[in-house]
């Protein structure tokens, strides 16, 4: 019987991965991205080292700086970093506005590679807003209370409509209503008519009282036309009440109709 000869099977040796150029190319690309990642996010080059504050008048620089400093740290993978690229400016702004009701605006600028500028605008007090029981705050032209105060140089408005505790940063009066008091009633009484004022009293939505230093009152309605009410007041003072008789007045009523009735004590 004839023998069958089989061709020996040949095995091709596998090429070592260490001799594969794509392997080394991948390694190089990996190292490159790791290096870039470290340089951009973890190296000291882009870590915020300086915070510059501007616009402060009454706000504590130490407190503001501490708040900003605490918001700089972020976590990336397993590392904590103050990387300038990761800073969330909007979050810092919101925290500042919530923490400091006396601040009305915040602008944050990233100064690459490693510093931060924080510019604030503080509210300006236009009047002293006092509630019942006695609790006085500065109020800005937007109608927002922002700081406890006893500043006697500001126009005093005593709110007798409720006895609720007030919270800083809250609006207590509408902007247009406040403007009537600050820009219309006060200048006309104090400057034009030379009536010395002690305070204003917000007795009800339709009854706003100017309390004079001569111990008599004028009743206004802030919901109605202030110019017409002032016209009636000027007319009655000019035609009916001599200056030397003002000290004997109890009140002048200018809220209703075309007349300004008055009453002596």
C-alpha positions as CSV (number, residue, x, y, z in Angstrom):
1,X,0.0,0.0,0.0
2,X,1.4,3.3,-1.0
3,X,2.2,5.8,1.8
4,X,0.5,9.2,1.8
5,X,2.9,12.0,2.6
6,X,1.5,15.2,4.1
7,X,3.1,18.6,3.7
8,X,4.4,19.7,7.0
9,X,2.2,22.6,8.5
10,X,4.2,25.8,8.9
11,X,3.6,28.2,11.7
12,X,4.0,32.0,11.1
13,X,5.6,33.6,14.1
14,X,3.6,36.6,15.5
15,X,5.3,39.9,15.4
16,X,6.0,41.4,18.8
17,X,3.7,44.3,19.7
18,X,6.8,46.2,20.8
19,X,7.8,46.3,17.2
20,X,4.4,47.6,16.1
21,X,4.7,51.2,15.1
22,X,1.0,51.9,15.8
23,X,1.5,50.8,19.3
24,X,4.3,53.3,19.9
25,X,2.3,56.0,18.1
26,X,-0.6,55.4,20.4
27,X,1.8,55.6,23.4
28,X,3.1,58.9,22.2
29,X,-0.4,60.3,21.6
30,X,-1.4,59.2,25.1
31,X,1.7,60.8,26.7
32,X,1.0,64.0,24.7
33,X,-2.6,64.3,25.9
34,X,-1.6,63.5,29.5
35,X,1.1,66.2,29.3
36,X,-1.3,68.7,27.9
37,X,-4.0,67.8,30.4
38,X,-1.5,68.2,33.3
39,X,-0.1,71.5,32.0
40,X,-3.5,73.0,31.4
41,X,-5.5,71.8,34.4
42,X,-3.1,70.7,37.1
43,X,0.2,72.6,36.7
44,X,0.7,75.9,38.7
45,X,0.7,77.9,35.4
46,X,-3.1,78.3,35.3
47,X,-3.8,78.1,39.1
48,X,-5.4,81.4,40.3
49,X,-2.8,83.1,42.6
50,X,-4.2,86.6,42.8
51,X,-7.7,88.1,43.3
52,X,-8.1,91.9,42.7
53,X,-11.2,93.6,44.2
54,X,-12.6,96.9,43.1
55,X,-15.5,99.2,43.9
56,X,-15.7,98.5,47.6
57,X,-17.1,101.2,49.9
58,X,-18.7,99.6,52.8
59,X,-18.3,95.9,52.0
60,X,-15.5,94.1,53.9
61,X,-12.7,93.3,51.5
62,X,-11.6,90.4,53.7
63,X,-15.1,88.8,53.7
64,X,-15.5,89.2,50.0
65,X,-12.0,87.9,49.2
66,X,-12.7,84.9,51.4
67,X,-16.0,84.1,49.7
68,X,-14.3,84.3,46.2
69,X,-11.4,82.2,47.4
70,X,-13.6,79.5,48.7
71,X,-15.4,79.3,45.3
72,X,-12.2,78.8,43.3
73,X,-11.5,75.2,44.2
74,X,-12.9,72.6,41.8
75,X,-12.4,68.9,41.6
76,X,-11.2,67.2,38.4
77,X,-10.8,63.4,38.5
78,X,-9.1,62.9,41.9
79,X,-7.4,66.3,42.0
80,X,-8.4,69.6,43.6
81,X,-7.5,72.6,41.5
82,X,-8.0,76.4,41.3
83,X,-7.6,76.3,37.6
84,X,-8.7,79.5,35.9
85,X,-10.5,77.6,33.0
86,X,-12.7,75.8,35.5
87,X,-13.9,78.9,37.4
88,X,-17.7,79.3,37.3
89,X,-18.1,83.1,37.2
90,X,-21.9,83.1,37.3
91,X,-21.9,80.9,40.4
92,X,-19.5,83.3,42.1
93,X,-21.6,86.3,41.1
94,X,-24.7,84.7,42.6
95,X,-23.0,83.8,45.8
96,X,-21.7,87.4,46.2
97,X,-25.1,88.9,45.5
98,X,-26.8,86.5,48.0
99,X,-24.2,87.1,50.7
100,X,-24.0,90.9,50.3
101,X,-27.4,92.6,49.8
102,X,-25.6,95.9,49.6
103,X,-24.1,94.9,46.3
104,X,-26.2,95.5,43.2
105,X,-23.8,94.4,40.5
106,X,-20.8,92.1,40.1
107,X,-18.4,91.8,37.2
108,X,-15.8,89.1,37.1
109,X,-12.9,89.0,34.7
110,X,-10.4,86.2,34.2
111,X,-6.9,87.6,33.6
112,X,-4.9,84.8,32.1
113,X,-2.9,82.9,33.1
114,X,-3.5,83.2,36.8
115,X,-5.4,86.1,38.3
116,X,-9.0,87.2,38.7
117,X,-10.6,90.7,38.9
118,X,-13.8,91.2,40.8
119,X,-15.5,94.6,40.4
120,X,-18.6,95.4,42.4
121,X,-21.1,98.2,42.5
122,X,-22.7,98.9,45.9
123,X,-26.2,100.2,46.3
124,X,-26.6,103.9,47.2
125,X,-29.1,104.8,50.0
126,X,-31.7,107.3,48.9
127,X,-33.9,107.1,52.0
128,X,-34.2,105.5,55.5
129,X,-37.0,102.9,55.5
130,X,-38.4,102.2,59.0
131,X,-40.9,99.5,60.0
132,X,-42.8,98.8,63.1
133,X,-41.5,97.9,65.6
134,X,-38.6,100.4,65.1
135,X,-36.3,98.8,62.5
136,X,-34.6,101.1,60.0
137,X,-32.7,100.3,56.8
138,X,-31.2,102.1,53.9
139,X,-33.2,101.8,50.8
140,X,-31.9,102.3,47.2
141,X,-33.8,103.8,44.2
142,X,-35.1,100.4,43.2
143,X,-37.0,100.1,46.5
144,X,-34.7,97.4,48.0
145,X,-33.5,97.6,51.6
146,X,-29.8,96.6,52.0
147,X,-28.3,97.7,55.3
148,X,-29.4,98.5,58.8
149,X,-28.9,102.2,59.5
150,X,-29.7,105.1,61.7
151,X,-28.4,107.8,59.2
152,X,-30.3,110.9,60.1
153,X,-29.2,112.7,56.9
154,X,-31.5,110.5,54.8
155,X,-35.2,111.1,54.2
156,X,-37.1,109.0,56.8
157,X,-40.1,106.9,55.7
158,X,-41.9,105.1,58.5
159,X,-44.0,102.2,57.2
160,X,-47.0,101.6,59.4
161,X,-48.9,99.2,57.1
162,X,-47.6,96.0,58.7
163,X,-45.3,94.8,61.5
164,X,-43.5,92.1,59.6
165,X,-39.8,91.5,60.1
166,X,-37.9,92.7,57.0
167,X,-35.2,90.8,55.2
168,X,-32.2,92.5,53.6
169,X,-32.1,92.4,49.9
170,X,-35.9,92.5,49.6
171,X,-38.1,95.1,47.7
172,X,-40.4,96.9,50.1
173,X,-41.8,99.6,47.8
174,X,-42.2,99.9,44.0
175,X,-39.6,102.0,42.2
176,X,-42.1,104.4,40.7
177,X,-43.8,105.0,44.1
178,X,-40.5,105.7,45.8
179,X,-39.6,108.1,42.9
180,X,-42.7,110.2,43.7
181,X,-41.6,110.6,47.3
182,X,-37.9,111.3,46.6
183,X,-38.2,113.3,43.4
184,X,-41.6,115.1,43.7
185,X,-43.0,115.4,47.2
186,X,-39.8,115.9,49.2
187,X,-38.2,118.6,46.9
188,X,-41.4,120.6,46.6
189,X,-42.1,120.6,50.4
190,X,-38.5,121.1,51.5
191,X,-37.0,123.3,48.8
192,X,-39.9,125.2,47.2
193,X,-42.4,125.6,50.0
194,X,-39.8,125.7,52.8
195,X,-41.7,123.3,55.0
196,X,-39.4,121.7,57.5
197,X,-40.0,117.9,57.6
198,X,-39.6,115.4,60.4
199,X,-40.5,112.2,58.5
200,X,-42.9,110.6,56.1
201,X,-45.4,108.1,57.3
202,X,-46.8,105.3,55.1
203,X,-50.1,104.8,56.9
204,X,-52.0,103.0,54.2
205,X,-51.9,102.3,50.5
206,X,-54.0,105.5,49.9
207,X,-52.7,107.6,52.8
208,X,-49.1,108.9,52.8
209,X,-48.4,111.5,55.5
210,X,-45.8,114.2,55.5
211,X,-45.1,114.9,59.2
212,X,-43.7,118.4,59.6
213,X,-41.3,119.6,62.2
214,X,-44.0,122.2,63.2
215,X,-46.2,119.2,64.3
216,X,-48.8,119.3,61.6
217,X,-49.4,116.9,58.7
218,X,-50.2,116.7,55.0
219,X,-52.1,113.8,53.6
220,X,-51.2,112.5,50.2
221,X,-52.3,109.6,48.0
222,X,-49.3,108.0,46.2
223,X,-51.6,106.2,43.8
224,X,-53.0,109.5,42.4
225,X,-51.5,112.4,40.5
226,X,-48.9,114.0,42.8
227,X,-48.6,117.2,40.7
228,X,-52.3,118.0,41.2
229,X,-52.1,117.3,44.9
230,X,-49.1,119.6,45.2
231,X,-51.0,122.3,43.2
232,X,-53.8,122.2,45.7
233,X,-51.4,122.3,48.6
234,X,-49.6,125.4,47.2
235,X,-52.9,127.2,46.6
236,X,-54.2,126.7,50.1
237,X,-51.0,127.7,51.7
238,X,-50.8,130.8,49.6
239,X,-54.4,131.9,49.9
240,X,-55.8,130.5,53.2
241,X,-53.0,129.8,55.7
242,X,-50.4,132.6,56.5
243,X,-47.0,131.3,57.4
244,X,-47.3,132.5,61.0
245,X,-50.5,130.3,61.4
246,X,-48.9,127.0,60.2
247,X,-47.8,126.1,63.7
248,X,-51.5,126.0,64.7
249,X,-52.4,123.5,61.9
250,X,-53.5,119.9,62.6
251,X,-53.5,118.7,59.0
252,X,-54.1,119.6,55.3
253,X,-55.9,117.0,53.2
254,X,-55.0,117.0,49.5
255,X,-56.1,113.5,48.5
256,X,-59.6,114.1,47.3
257,X,-61.4,116.3,44.7
258,X,-60.4,119.8,43.7
259,X,-59.9,121.3,47.1
260,X,-57.5,120.9,50.0
261,X,-59.5,121.1,53.3
262,X,-57.5,121.8,56.4
263,X,-58.0,121.8,60.1
264,X,-56.5,123.7,63.0
265,X,-55.8,122.1,66.3
